[in-house]
Amino acid sequence: MLFPHPLLDALRAAPGTSAFEHAGRTVSRGELLDLIRRLAGALADAGLGPGRALAVRTALTPEAFAAHMAAHALGCRVVGIPSGHTPAQLAHVLGMDVDAVLVDPSTAAPELMVKPALSLGPCAEAVDLLAHPDDGRPLTVQGRPDDVAALMFTSGSTGRPKGCAITYRALSEHWAWQPRTWGPFAAAFARDFERYLLFGTLASMVVMEFVAPCLLGGGTAVIPEEDGRPPFPYAIERHRITGSIITVPRLFQMLRLLEERPADVGSLRALMVSGSPISAKRLAAAAERLGPVVYQGYGQTEAGNVAMLTPEHIAAGRGLDSVGRPHPGVEISVRDEDGWELPPGLTGEIHVRSPYVMAGYWGEEEETRDTLRDGWLNTRDLGHLDDSGFLHLAGRTRDVIMVNAMVVYAGPIERVLASHPDVAEAYVTGAPDEDTGEAVHAFVVPPPGRIPDPSALSALVRAELGEDSGPKTITTVAGVPVSTGGKPDKRALLARLL
């Protein structure tokens, strides 16, 4: 059944039940379905349809979710724009064959109005879709299986965002969006996400992946109000949340807050931890504090969810130093540098195959060929499978750092730093950080007579590459140590700091 048919059918089946809670209001499934229908008509009248591209940057609201689904019903390519892009990065994304841009009153900005602009609410220089007359036209799904349904972005090795192209066929076979084929794992998520704490951005692959079991399984997605307090743990207590996803830094923050001022989080039944590495010790401590509700997930924007460690594994003390077993429908192959598959226990590059792996990087043919071969995605991560099928991560072949669950490349940061007249050489690496998962640490070698200003260098990086790329520390060194192979030894540099 072609996406988003399963969602629309689920909304029709239980129109009186709650789909969203947001800003003191409840939006029923029937109301959400009607909103999707009306927005699809408005988008169609704006010239959008199969194969056309709608870039979306909005706040997280039921209307925004409905707009995404309306565009998908029309067969559009939805280009989700996360916050934090620099003007150059935003221009790069909008140059990806985008036909129109959708904003709302909180996100409208001049740099987004370079394409025909649509809005969810009154905005200057934009057509308000919510004010479009409702002509009662029926909602029909017009997507084509091999058309691209969504572009989800990850950072590129050059500092430009890469758009991961996910087809309608891939979303139609995605585990999260097909309740008729749910196995025990997905069905359990749907039950446990009865009241799902939804936050972040719909431009995120993982956010969209985990809101699906909630809405398809009869649950309610709760968008917490902004009250100055972290949603974890206080929104859990206030809204009696049963399930959510959480990054490692937010998990650490939540555990610290629970120590300082206890909150009732006993309603939790499933908490998916993902986005960056977490030690076995910290994972076990989280499970001990929160109970048998903690999952750990490993995935990529290019591949969706790849592997998962369940509360049952954690309770049994199995695989705590792993990221779990492959998700149903996912195949994992660990290979050596020549592409030969390695037996359990030997470390190599992790390759993934599943029905919902991306079709490629939009407009990046060479990068796509390097990443996708014969249906297998090279994750560029290193690891091994053990005899029980648990996947253990060992590092990355790419020089990347996971900051706030976002991929940050060291290379572009080094190039920006080296462009400053006070820097002759720049070296960037990452290290675990309880606030951000991992943090960027930079080491610079100045030219003779120059004294680098760390604050100025950090501001330069943030202006060029975005907030997540900003170094936590910038250390001036006289020179860089080298390894026995003659390459810069970043581990030795980091050892001087930590």
C-alpha positions in Angstrom: 0.0 0.0 0.0 1.6 3.2 -1.2 2.6 5.8 1.5 0.8 7.7 3.0 -2.3 5.4 2.5 -1.7 3.5 5.8 -1.8 6.7 7.8 -4.9 8.1 6.0 -6.7 4.8 6.6 -5.8 4.8 10.3 -7.2 8.3 10.6 -10.4 7.4 8.9 -10.8 4.3 11.1 -10.9 6.2 14.4 -11.9 9.8 13.7 -13.0 10.6 17.2 -9.7 9.7 18.9 -7.0 12.2 19.8 -4.1 12.4 17.3 -2.3 15.5 18.7 -2.2 17.6 21.9 -0.6 21.0 21.4 -0.9 24.4 23.0 -3.9 23.5 25.2 -5.9 21.9 22.4 -6.6 18.5 21.1 -6.7 17.6 17.4 -8.7 14.4 16.7 -7.9 12.0 13.9 -10.9 13.1 12.0 -9.9 16.8 12.3 -6.3 15.9 11.2 -7.6 14.0 8.2 -9.8 16.9 7.2 -6.8 19.3 7.6 -4.7 17.1 5.4 -7.4 17.1 2.7 -7.9 20.9 2.8 -4.1 21.5 2.7 -3.7 19.1 -0.2 -6.3 21.1 -2.2 -4.5 24.3 -1.4 -1.1 22.9 -2.4 -2.6 21.6 -5.6 -4.0 25.0 -6.5 -0.5 26.4 -5.9 0.8 24.2 -8.6 2.2 21.3 -6.6 1.7 17.7 -7.5 3.7 14.5 -8.5 7.4 15.2 -8.9 7.2 18.8 -7.7 9.3 19.9 -4.7 8.1 21.7 -1.6 10.8 22.9 0.9 9.4 23.1 4.4 10.6 25.1 7.4 8.0 25.4 10.1 7.6 25.1 13.8 6.4 21.7 15.2 2.6 21.8 15.1 -0.3 19.6 14.0 -0.7 21.9 11.0 2.9 21.3 10.0 2.5 17.5 10.2 -0.7 17.8 8.1 1.1 19.9 5.5 3.8 17.2 5.2 1.2 14.5 4.7 -0.8 16.6 2.3 2.3 17.2 0.1 3.0 13.4 0.2 -0.6 12.6 -0.8 0.0 14.8 -3.8 3.2 12.9 -4.7 5.5 15.9 -4.0 9.1 15.7 -3.0 9.2 17.2 0.6 12.5 19.0 1.3 12.7 19.3 5.1 14.9 22.2 6.1 16.1 22.0 9.7 17.1 25.1 11.7 20.7 26.1 12.0 21.7 26.3 8.3 23.9 29.3 7.4 22.8 31.5 4.6 25.1 29.7 2.2 23.9 26.3 3.3 20.3 27.4 3.0 20.9 28.7 -0.5 22.4 25.4 -1.4 19.3 23.5 -0.2 16.9 25.8 -2.0 18.9 25.3 -5.2 17.9 21.6 -5.2 15.2 21.9 -7.8 12.8 23.4 -5.2 9.5 24.7 -6.6 8.0 26.4 -3.6 8.7 27.0 0.1 6.4 26.5 3.1 6.9 28.5 6.3 4.7 29.7 9.2 4.7 33.0 11.1 7.5 31.9 13.4 9.9 30.8 10.7 9.3 33.2 7.8 12.5 35.0 6.8 13.6 36.9 3.7 16.2 34.3 2.8 13.4 31.7 2.4 11.3 33.9 0.1 13.5 33.4 -2.9 11.0 30.8 -4.2 7.2 31.1 -4.4 6.2 31.2 -0.7 3.3 29.5 1.0 2.5 29.7 4.7 0.6 28.1 7.6 -0.9 31.3 8.9 -0.7 35.0 7.8 2.8 35.9 6.6 4.0 38.8 4.5 4.8 37.8 0.9 3.4 34.3 1.3 0.1 32.7 0.4 -1.8 31.5 3.6 -2.8 27.9 2.9 -5.0 27.8 6.0 -7.1 30.7 4.6 -7.6 28.8 1.3 -11.3 28.1 0.5 -12.4 24.6 1.1 -14.0 23.3 -2.0 -14.7 19.8 -0.6 -12.5 18.0 -3.1 -11.7 14.4 -2.0 -8.2 13.4 -0.8 -6.5 11.0 -3.2 -2.9 9.6 -3.1 -1.1 10.5 -6.3 2.5 9.5 -5.5 4.5 7.3 -7.8 6.6 4.5 -6.3 10.0 5.5 -7.7 9.6 9.3 -7.3 11.5 10.8 -4.4 9.1 11.4 -1.5 11.5 13.2 0.9 15.0 14.8 1.1 16.4 14.5 4.6 19.6 16.3 5.2 22.9 15.3 6.8 26.1 17.4 6.7 28.3 17.0 3.7 32.0 16.4 3.7 32.5 19.8 2.1 30.3 21.5 4.7 27.3 21.6 2.4 24.2 19.7 3.4 23.6 16.4 1.6 20.0 15.5 0.7 19.2 11.8 1.3 16.6 10.9 -1.3 13.9 8.6 0.1 11.4 7.2 -2.4 7.7 6.6 -2.1 8.5 2.9 -2.6 11.0 3.0 0.4 8.5 4.7 2.7 5.8 2.3 1.6 8.0 -0.6 2.8 9.3 1.2 5.8 8.7 -0.7 9.1 7.2 2.3 10.8 4.6 3.1 8.2 3.1 -0.3 7.5 1.0 -1.6 10.5 -0.3 -4.6 8.5 3.2 -6.0 8.5 4.2 -5.1 12.1 6.0 -7.8 14.0 6.1 -8.0 17.8 8.8 -5.3 18.0 6.9 -2.6 16.0 3.6 -3.5 17.7 5.2 -3.1 21.1 6.4 0.4 20.1 2.9 1.3 19.0 1.4 0.2 22.3 4.1 1.9 24.4 3.9 5.2 22.4 0.3 5.6 23.5 1.2 9.1 24.7 4.3 10.1 22.7 6.4 13.1 23.6 7.0 14.8 20.2 9.7 17.5 19.9 12.4 18.6 17.5 11.7 19.0 13.8 9.7 17.1 11.1 12.8 17.6 8.9 14.4 14.8 10.9 14.3 11.2 9.7 14.2 9.8 13.2 11.4 12.1 14.3 9.2 11.1 11.4 10.2 7.4 11.8 9.0 7.2 15.4 5.9 9.4 15.3 4.4 6.8 12.9 3.9 4.0 15.4 2.2 6.4 17.7 -0.3 7.7 15.2 -0.8 4.4 13.3 -1.2 2.5 16.5 -4.0 4.7 18.0 -1.8 6.9 20.2 -1.6 10.6 20.8 1.4 12.8 19.9 2.0 15.3 22.6 3.9 18.5 21.6 5.0 20.1 24.9 4.5 23.7 25.5 7.5 26.0 26.0 7.6 26.8 29.7 11.4 27.3 30.2 11.9 23.9 31.6 13.5 20.9 29.8 10.8 18.6 28.4 12.8 15.7 30.0 11.7 14.9 32.7 9.1 17.6 33.5 6.9 17.2 30.4 6.9 13.5 31.0 5.4 14.0 34.5 3.0 16.8 33.4 1.5 15.0 30.3 1.9 11.4 31.6 4.1 10.5 28.6 4.5 6.8 27.9 7.1 6.9 25.1 9.6 9.1 23.3 13.0 9.3 21.7 15.9 11.1 23.4 19.5 12.0 22.5 22.4 10.9 24.8 23.0 14.5 26.0 19.3 15.0 26.9 19.4 11.6 28.7 22.3 12.7 30.8 20.6 16.0 31.6 17.4 14.2 32.5 19.2 11.9 34.9 21.0 14.9 36.6 17.7 16.8 37.0 16.1 13.7 38.5 18.8 13.6 41.1 18.4 17.3 41.9 14.6 17.5 41.9 12.8 14.2 41.6 9.9 14.0 39.1 7.4 11.2 38.5 8.4 9.5 35.3 6.7 6.2 36.1 4.3 6.5 33.1 7.3 5.8 30.8 7.1 2.5 28.9 9.6 3.1 26.1 12.5 5.6 25.8 14.6 5.3 22.6 18.2 6.6 23.2 20.1 7.5 20.0 22.2 10.0 18.1 25.7 9.4 19.6 27.7 6.7 21.5 26.9 5.9 25.1 28.9 3.7 27.4 27.6 0.4 28.7 28.0 1.7 32.2 25.9 4.8 31.6 23.3 2.8 29.7 22.9 0.4 32.6 22.7 3.3 35.0 19.9 4.8 33.0 18.0 1.6 32.9 18.4 1.1 36.7 17.0 4.6 37.3 14.2 4.6 34.8 13.3 0.9 34.8 12.9 -1.6 31.9 12.0 1.1 29.4 15.3 2.1 27.8 16.2 1.2 24.2 19.3 2.1 22.4 19.1 2.7 18.6 21.7 2.9 15.9 20.9 4.4 12.5 21.7 7.0 9.9 19.6 9.4 7.9 20.6 7.4 4.8 19.4 4.1 6.3 16.8 4.8 9.0 17.0 2.6 12.0 19.7 -0.1 11.6 20.0 -1.9 15.0 18.4 -1.8 18.4 19.2 -2.8 21.9 16.0 -3.6 23.8 15.1 -3.4 27.5 15.1 -7.2 27.6 18.7 -7.3 26.4 19.7 -4.7 29.0 17.9 -6.5 31.8 19.7 -9.7 30.9 23.1 -7.9 30.7 23.4 -8.9 27.1 25.1 -6.7 24.5 25.4 -3.7 26.8 28.6 -2.7 24.9 26.8 -3.1 21.6 24.0 -1.2 19.7 21.9 -4.3 19.6 20.7 -6.6 16.9 19.7 -5.6 13.3 16.2 -4.2 13.1 13.7 -6.5 11.4 14.1 -6.2 7.6 17.7 -4.9 7.9 20.7 -6.9 6.7 24.2 -6.1 8.0 27.5 -7.1 6.4 30.8 -6.3 7.9 33.5 -6.1 5.2 37.3 -5.6 4.9 38.9 -2.9 2.8 38.6 -5.0 -0.3 34.9 -5.6 0.2 35.1 -9.2 1.4 32.6 -10.1 4.2 34.3 -10.8 7.5 33.2 -13.4 10.0 31.8 -12.6 13.5 34.4 -11.0 15.8 36.4 -9.2 13.1 36.2 -5.5 12.7 35.5 -3.9 9.3 33.2 -1.4 7.6 29.5 -1.8 8.3 27.3 -2.2 5.2 23.5 -2.1 5.4 20.7 -3.3 3.1 17.0 -2.8 3.7 13.9 -1.8 1.7 14.0 1.7 3.0 17.7 2.7 2.4 17.9 6.0 0.6 18.0 6.0 -3.3 21.1 8.3 -3.2 22.2 11.8 -2.5 20.3 14.4 -4.5 22.6 15.9 -7.2 25.6 14.0 -5.8 26.2 11.2 -8.3 29.8 10.5 -7.4 29.1 10.5 -3.7 26.1 8.2 -4.3 28.3 5.7 -6.2 30.8 5.7 -3.4 28.1 5.0 -0.8 25.6 2.7 -2.6 26.7 -0.4 -4.4 24.6 -3.4 -5.4 21.9 -2.3 -3.0 24.2 -2.0 0.0 24.9 1.2 1.8 28.4 1.7 3.2 27.8 3.5 6.5 31.5 4.5 6.8 31.2 3.2 10.4 33.5 0.5 11.7 32.4 -2.4 13.9 31.8 -6.1 14.2 29.0 -8.6 14.7 29.4 -11.1 17.5 28.3 -14.7 17.5 24.9 -13.7 18.9 24.3 -11.2 16.2 24.9 -8.0 18.3 26.5 -5.1 16.4 29.5 -3.5 18.1 30.7 -0.1 16.9 34.4 0.6 16.8 34.7 4.0 15.2 34.3 5.7 11.9 36.2 5.7 8.6 35.1 9.3 8.2 36.4 12.0 10.4 33.1 13.0 11.8 31.8 14.1 15.2 28.2 13.7 16.5 27.2 16.9 18.1 23.6 17.1 19.5 22.9 14.0 17.4 24.0 15.9 14.2 26.8 14.8 12.0 29.7 17.3 12.0 32.6 16.9 9.7 36.1 17.8 10.9 37.4 18.7 7.4 35.3 21.8 6.7 36.0 23.1 10.2 39.7 22.7 9.6 39.5 24.5 6.3 37.5 27.4 7.9 40.0 27.8 10.7 43.0 27.6 8.3 41.5 30.4 6.3 42.1 32.8 9.1 45.3 34.8 8.9 46.2 33.9 12.5 46.2 30.1 11.7 48.7 28.3 9.6 47.5 24.8 10.4 44.3 23.5 12.0 43.4 20.0 13.3 39.9 19.1 14.6 38.8 16.0 16.5 35.9 15.0 18.7 35.6 13.6 22.2 32.7 12.4 24.3 30.7 15.2 26.0 27.9 14.9 28.5 26.2 18.0 27.2 26.3 17.4 23.5 27.1 13.7 23.1 30.4 14.5 21.4 32.1 17.9 21.2 34.4 19.5 18.7 38.0 20.3 19.8 40.3 22.3 17.6 44.1 22.7 17.7 45.7 25.5 15.7 49.3 26.3 14.8 49.8 30.0 14.3 52.2 31.7 11.8 55.3 33.3 13.4 54.3 36.4 15.4 50.6 35.7 15.4 48.4 35.0 18.4 45.0 33.4 17.5 41.9 34.6 19.3 39.8 31.5 20.2 36.6 33.4 20.5 37.1 35.0 17.0 37.9 31.7 15.5 34.9 30.0 17.1 32.6 32.7 15.8 34.1 32.3 12.3 33.3 28.6 12.3 29.8 29.1 13.6 29.1 31.8 11.0 30.3 29.6 8.1 29.2 26.1 9.2 26.5 26.5 11.9 26.3 26.3 15.6 26.9 22.6 16.0 30.3 22.9 14.2 31.6 25.5 16.7 34.6 24.1 18.7 34.1 23.7 22.4 37.8 24.3 22.8 40.5 25.9 20.6 44.0 25.2 21.7 47.1 26.9 20.3 50.0 24.5 19.8 53.5 25.0 18.4 53.2 21.9 16.1 51.3 18.7 15.6 52.6 15.3 16.7 52.7 12.7 14.0 52.0 9.0 14.1 54.5 6.3 13.1 53.0 6.5 9.6 53.8 10.2 9.4 50.2 11.4 9.7 49.0 14.0 12.1 48.2 12.3 15.4 45.0 13.8 16.6 44.7 11.4 19.5 47.9 12.7 20.9 46.7 16.2 20.5 43.4 15.3 22.3 45.4 13.6 25.1 47.0 16.9 25.9 43.6 18.4 26.6 41.6 15.7 28.3 
